[in-house]
Amino acid sequence: MGTITVNIPDSVEKTFRRRVASLRGVKKGTLGKAVAEALTEWGDRRTDIEFARAMLEKGIQMGGVTYTKREELYDDRL
């Protein structure tokens, strides 16, 4: 098991602790489990964003037509 020491604003800490206590209680280990869950979700979301960005940079195959720029998709004359 790893240990991470971070500094966050007091308001963020208080809000997080309150929400964890109201949802999961105040038993030993509850806060650590909630932090681990938050970090995992953050990492998963970043992975999804990076995957989507990489797909967009390669271009999107649309039935033989490849769009690599937003301008190619939208007609600004409207």
C-alpha positions in Angstrom: 0.0 0.0 0.0 1.4 3.5 -0.9 1.4 6.7 0.9 0.8 10.1 -0.8 1.1 13.4 1.1 -0.7 16.3 -0.6 -1.7 19.8 0.2 -5.1 20.9 -0.8 -7.2 24.0 0.1 -9.0 23.7 3.5 -12.4 24.2 1.8 -11.8 21.2 -0.5 -10.7 19.0 2.4 -13.7 20.0 4.6 -16.2 19.4 1.8 -14.6 16.0 0.9 -14.6 14.8 4.5 -18.2 15.9 5.0 -19.3 14.1 1.9 -17.5 11.0 2.7 -18.8 10.9 6.2 -22.4 11.5 5.0 -22.2 8.8 2.3 -20.0 6.2 3.9 -19.7 7.0 7.6 -16.7 7.7 9.7 -15.2 4.3 10.3 -11.5 3.7 10.1 -10.3 3.5 6.5 -13.3 5.1 5.0 -11.5 8.3 4.0 -8.6 6.4 2.4 -11.0 4.3 0.4 -12.8 7.3 -0.9 -9.6 9.0 -1.9 -8.5 5.9 -3.7 -11.8 5.7 -5.5 -11.6 9.4 -6.5 -8.1 9.0 -7.8 -9.1 5.9 -9.8 -12.1 7.6 -11.4 -9.9 10.7 -12.2 -7.3 8.4 -13.9 -10.0 6.5 -15.8 -11.5 9.7 -17.0 -8.1 11.0 -18.2 -7.5 7.7 -20.0 -10.8 8.1 -21.8 -10.1 11.7 -22.7 -6.6 10.8 -24.0 -8.0 7.9 -26.1 -10.6 10.1 -27.6 -8.1 12.9 -28.4 -5.8 10.3 -30.1 -8.7 9.0 -32.2 -9.6 12.6 -33.2 -6.0 13.4 -34.2 -5.9 10.3 -36.4 -9.1 11.4 -38.1 -12.5 9.8 -38.0 -13.4 7.4 -40.8 -16.9 8.2 -42.1 -17.6 5.9 -45.0 -14.5 6.7 -47.0 -14.4 10.4 -45.9 -11.8 11.4 -43.3 -12.3 14.5 -41.3 -9.3 15.9 -39.5 -10.4 19.5 -38.9 -13.5 20.9 -37.4 -13.9 23.3 -40.3 -14.3 20.4 -42.7 -17.4 19.3 -40.8 -19.2 22.7 -40.6 -20.3 25.1 -43.2 -19.8 28.6 -41.8 -21.9 30.2 -44.5 -25.2 29.5 -42.7 
